[in-house]
């Protein structure tokens, strides 16, 4: 019974990892094709700001089904819609029905994982006890519910990392534009246009902020919206500096230059910290994977030879 349970769990984990690996491969090739398209058509390629890769192939009836399922599991509290709206904005998702589709995907994955586990149980372990079956069914459904949240967290963290890495270059470009006599609004527009080949996340955020200001939103509110969407301490500091500079009339170029230098130093220190952690992170793969193989290769022939020599002597 224990062996059958282990086989079922390993089969379930293997199928889940296979699905996740296929998703990563598809995302990799999609990002590479988008990058190739931007390189080949640098002038004509610029997606609409309200479009996103969150719903690339969900069309027609599938979109309606997910929207229908999402209405059953979406939160009903007053503060929940705005909370999830902010979560999607931090991940770069701006569709109106993104929340409903997201919750619909959660419910669909929970049902699919549950059905997959039941199918594995029927095929592999028909004699599983009811208590174990109930616990594993709940775990499989919970896994399907949690996977979209995990994906959203990974996407948000990756977007924050891209924003952090591209912000010093954007600040340098803002310094050049400011020292050339260009206004702050035109500087934001220029940064959004010039950064789309180097860092698409920074370009999208600056272009979205420019669209907000063109739609009539005050610059101060647009800057605060940028800080909310990126959720980075460095962007919060930049927004505070720009708001204070605009209020007191001080030099924008000098303010941006000081903040850009501080950002570069922080990025360099972060790279040094990651490099310092590498030996510790390599210790566990060395212990569990490389050292055993080395011991087998080095000590294996000697052990075989000792056994061949010692066993006949012991028999005598």
C-alpha positions in Angstrom: 0.0 0.0 0.0 2.8 2.4 0.9 4.6 1.6 -2.4 1.4 2.3 -4.4 0.9 5.6 -2.6 4.5 6.6 -3.3 4.0 5.7 -7.0 0.8 7.7 -7.2 2.3 10.8 -5.6 5.4 10.6 -7.8 3.3 10.2 -10.9 1.2 13.2 -9.9 4.3 15.3 -9.2 5.9 14.2 -12.5 2.9 15.1 -14.6 2.7 18.5 -12.8 6.4 19.2 -13.4 6.0 18.2 -17.1 3.1 20.6 -17.5 5.1 23.4 -15.8 8.2 22.7 -17.9 6.1 22.8 -21.1 4.7 26.1 -20.0 8.2 27.5 -19.4 9.3 26.4 -22.9 6.4 28.0 -24.5 7.0 31.3 -22.6 10.7 31.2 -23.6 10.0 30.8 -27.3 7.3 33.5 -27.1 9.6 36.0 -25.5 12.3 35.2 -28.0 10.0 35.7 -31.0 8.8 39.0 -29.5 12.4 40.2 -29.1 13.2 39.1 -32.7 10.2 41.0 -33.9 11.2 44.2 -32.0 14.7 44.0 -33.4 13.5 43.5 -37.0 10.8 46.2 -36.8 12.2 48.8 -34.3 10.1 51.6 -35.6 6.8 50.0 -36.3 6.5 47.6 -33.4 4.9 49.0 -30.3 2.0 47.1 -28.7 -0.9 48.9 -27.3 -0.5 49.9 -23.7 -3.7 48.2 -22.6 -2.8 44.9 -24.3 -0.8 42.2 -22.5 0.5 38.7 -23.0 -1.8 37.5 -20.1 -4.5 36.6 -22.6 -2.6 35.7 -25.7 -4.6 32.7 -27.0 -7.7 32.7 -24.8 -10.4 33.7 -27.2 -14.0 33.1 -28.0 -15.7 30.4 -26.0 -12.7 29.7 -23.7 -12.7 33.4 -22.6 -16.4 33.2 -21.9 -16.0 30.0 -19.9 -13.2 31.4 -17.8 -15.1 34.6 -17.2 -18.2 32.6 -16.1 -16.1 30.4 -13.7 -14.3 33.5 -12.3 -17.6 35.0 -11.2 -18.2 32.1 -8.8 -14.9 32.3 -6.9 -14.0 36.0 -7.0 -13.9 37.9 -3.7 -17.0 39.8 -2.7 -15.6 42.3 -0.2 -15.4 46.0 -1.0 -11.6 46.2 -0.7 -10.8 43.0 -2.6 -11.4 44.2 -6.2 -9.0 47.1 -5.7 -6.5 44.9 -4.0 -6.4 42.4 -6.8 -6.4 45.2 -9.3 -3.2 46.5 -7.7 -1.7 43.0 -7.8 -2.4 42.7 -11.5 -1.0 46.2 -12.2 2.2 45.3 -10.4 2.5 42.3 -12.6 1.9 44.4 -15.7 -1.6 43.1 -16.4 -4.1 45.9 -17.3 -7.1 44.1 -18.9 -10.5 45.0 -17.4 -11.6 41.3 -17.0 -8.1 40.1 -15.9 -9.4 39.3 -12.4 -12.3 37.2 -13.5 -10.2 35.3 -16.0 -7.5 34.7 -13.3 -10.0 33.3 -10.8 -11.6 31.3 -13.6 -8.2 29.7 -14.4 -7.7 29.0 -10.7 -11.0 27.1 -10.5 -10.4 25.3 -13.8 -6.9 24.1 -12.7 -8.3 22.9 -9.4 -10.9 20.8 -11.2 -8.4 19.5 -13.7 -5.8 18.5 -11.0 -8.6 16.8 -9.0 -9.8 14.9 -12.0 -6.2 13.9 -12.9 -5.6 12.6 -9.4 -8.9 10.6 -9.5 -7.9 9.1 -12.8 -4.4 8.1 -11.5 -6.1 6.6 -8.4 -8.5 4.5 -10.6 -5.8 3.3 -12.8 -2.9 2.7 -10.4 -4.4 2.4 -6.8 -8.0 1.1 -6.9 -7.7 -0.1 -3.2 -6.7 3.3 -1.6 -8.3 4.0 1.7 -11.0 6.7 1.8 -9.1 8.9 4.3 -5.9 9.0 2.2 -8.0 9.5 -1.0 -9.8 12.5 0.6 -6.5 14.1 1.9 -4.8 13.7 -1.5 -7.8 15.0 -3.4 -7.8 18.1 -1.2 -4.1 18.5 -1.8 -4.4 18.2 -5.6 -7.3 20.7 -5.8 -5.3 23.1 -3.5 -2.3 22.7 -5.8 -4.4 23.7 -8.8 -5.7 26.7 -6.9 -2.3 27.9 -5.8 -0.4 27.6 -9.1 -1.9 30.8 -10.6 -0.9 32.7 -7.5 2.6 31.3 -7.7 2.7 32.3 -11.4 1.5 35.8 -10.5 4.2 36.2 -7.8 6.9 35.0 -10.1 5.8 37.4 -12.8 5.6 40.3 -10.4 9.1 39.5 -9.0 10.6 39.2 -12.5 9.0 42.6 -13.5 10.4 44.3 -10.4 13.8 42.8 -11.2 13.7 44.1 -14.8 12.5 47.5 -13.5 15.4 47.7 -10.9 18.0 46.8 -13.5 16.7 49.2 -16.2 16.0 52.2 -13.9 19.6 53.6 -13.8 19.8 53.7 -17.6 16.5 55.4 -17.7 17.7 58.0 -15.2 20.8 58.6 -17.2 18.7 59.3 -20.2 16.5 61.6 -18.2 19.6 63.5 -17.0 20.7 64.0 -20.6 17.3 65.2 -21.7 16.9 67.5 -18.7 20.4 69.0 -19.3 19.5 69.5 -22.9 16.6 71.8 -21.9 13.7 69.3 -22.5 10.8 69.5 -20.1 9.9 66.7 -17.7 6.8 65.6 -19.7 8.8 65.4 -22.9 11.6 63.6 -21.1 9.2 60.9 -19.8 8.0 60.4 -23.4 11.5 60.2 -24.7 12.6 57.7 -22.1 9.6 55.5 -23.0 10.5 55.6 -26.7 14.2 55.0 -26.3 14.0 52.3 -23.6 11.7 49.9 -25.5 14.6 48.0 -27.1 16.7 47.9 -24.0 14.2 47.3 -21.2 10.5 46.8 -22.2 9.2 47.0 -18.6 10.7 50.5 -18.0 9.4 51.6 -21.5 5.9 50.3 -20.8 5.7 52.0 -17.4 7.0 55.4 -18.7 4.7 55.3 -21.7 1.7 54.4 -19.5 2.5 57.3 -17.3 2.8 59.6 -20.3 -0.6 58.4 -21.5 -2.1 59.1 -18.1 -0.8 62.7 -18.2 -2.0 63.1 -21.8 -5.5 61.9 -20.7 -5.6 64.8 -18.1 -4.1 63.3 -15.0 -1.9 65.5 -13.0 1.8 64.8 -13.1 1.9 64.3 -9.4 -0.8 61.6 -9.5 0.8 60.0 -12.5 4.1 59.7 -10.7 2.4 58.2 -7.6 0.7 55.7 -9.9 4.1 54.7 -11.3 5.4 54.1 -7.8 2.3 52.0 -7.0 2.6 49.9 -10.1 6.3 49.2 -9.8 6.3 48.7 -6.0 10.1 49.5 -5.8 11.7 51.5 -3.0 14.0 53.2 -5.6 11.0 54.3 -7.7 9.3 55.7 -4.5 12.4 57.7 -3.8 12.5 59.0 -7.4 8.8 59.9 -7.3 9.3 61.8 -4.1 12.3 63.7 -5.5 10.5 64.6 -8.7 7.4 65.9 -6.8 9.6 67.9 -4.4 11.7 69.3 -7.3 8.5 70.3 -9.1 7.1 71.9 -6.0 10.2 73.9 -5.0 11.6 74.6 -8.5 15.0 73.1 -7.9 17.2 71.6 -10.7 15.7 68.4 -12.0 19.0 67.4 -13.8 21.0 67.5 -10.6 18.4 65.6 -8.6 18.2 62.9 -11.2 22.0 62.6 -11.5 22.4 62.1 -7.7 19.7 59.5 -7.7 21.1 57.7 -10.8 24.6 57.5 -9.1 23.0 56.0 -6.0 21.1 53.5 -8.1 24.2 52.3 -9.9 26.1 51.9 -6.6 23.2 49.9 -5.2 23.0 47.7 -8.4 26.7 47.0 -8.2 26.4 46.1 -4.5 23.5 43.8 -5.2 25.6 42.0 -7.9 28.5 41.6 -5.4 26.0 40.2 -2.8 24.8 37.6 -5.3 28.3 36.7 -6.2 29.2 36.3 -2.5 26.3 33.9 -2.1 27.3 31.6 -4.9 29.8 29.4 -3.0 27.2 28.7 -0.4 24.6 27.8 -3.0 27.0 25.6 -4.8 27.8 23.6 -1.6 24.6 21.5 -1.7 24.8 20.4 -5.3 28.5 19.5 -4.7 27.6 17.4 -1.7 24.6 15.6 -3.0 25.4 15.2 -6.7 29.1 15.8 -7.6 31.0 14.4 -4.6 29.1 11.0 -4.7 29.9 10.6 -8.4 33.6 11.5 -7.8 33.8 9.0 -4.9 32.3 6.2 -7.1 34.7 7.0 -10.0 37.8 7.2 -7.7 37.0 4.6 -5.1 35.0 2.2 -7.1 37.8 0.4 -9.0 39.9 0.2 -5.8 36.9 -1.3 -3.9 36.2 -3.8 -6.6 39.9 -4.8 -6.6 39.9 -5.2 -2.8 36.8 -7.3 -2.9 38.3 -9.6 -5.5 41.5 -10.0 -3.5 40.0 -10.3 0.0 37.1 -12.6 -0.6 39.1 -15.6 -1.8 41.5 -15.1 1.1 38.5 -15.0 3.6 37.1 -18.2 2.1 40.3 -20.0 2.7 
